[in-house]
Amino acid sequence: MSQAALEPPYDQLLATAERVARERPEVDLDMAREVFLEAATLLHNGLALDGLDEHDTSAVVAGLCEDLISGDPGSAVLTRHEAALESDGVFHDPAGVAASLLVCAAVLQL
């Protein structure tokens, strides 16, 4: 794990692991942290969000946090990708966000 994976915006992933462990008693906190820290490291090292500004990067990571805890993360990321292309004013670079979401899905093997 790289130190950069613990810095914003990737720290949102660790916060998600902790939230999920609080909300779902069957989830082991240490295991959730390990999984989400690995995801943060893969995204950081895979340069999945390179080229996005701070606003869009943070929004992508926030969306991924929700997608990764859904019943079907791959489908959720694809739906978010399609929505990004149709977003009006939500992102500074909708096409870049959409492309980054596909890279994230590939990096995380969703």
C-alpha positions, 0 to 999 in steps of 0.5 A: 500500500502506498502512502498516497492511497491514504491521502485525499481523495483516496481516503474516502475509500477507507472511510467507506470501509469503516462505514460499511463495517459499522452498518453491517455487523457481518463485515469484519472491519480489518478485512474491509479496510484491507480490501478498500486500501487495496482498491485505493492503491490500485487506483492510485498506482494505476493512474486511473484518475490522472487528468481529472481536476480535484473536483471531478476526481473527488466525485469519481472516488465518492461514486466508486465508494457507493458502487463498490458496496453495491450488489453488482459493482461492475454494473454500478460503475458502468451505469455511473459511466453512462450517467457521466456522459449525460451529466449537465454541469455536474462534472467539469470534464464529463468525457474525462470522468466517463473515461476514468470510470472505465479505467477504474473498472478495468484496474479493479477488475470489475 
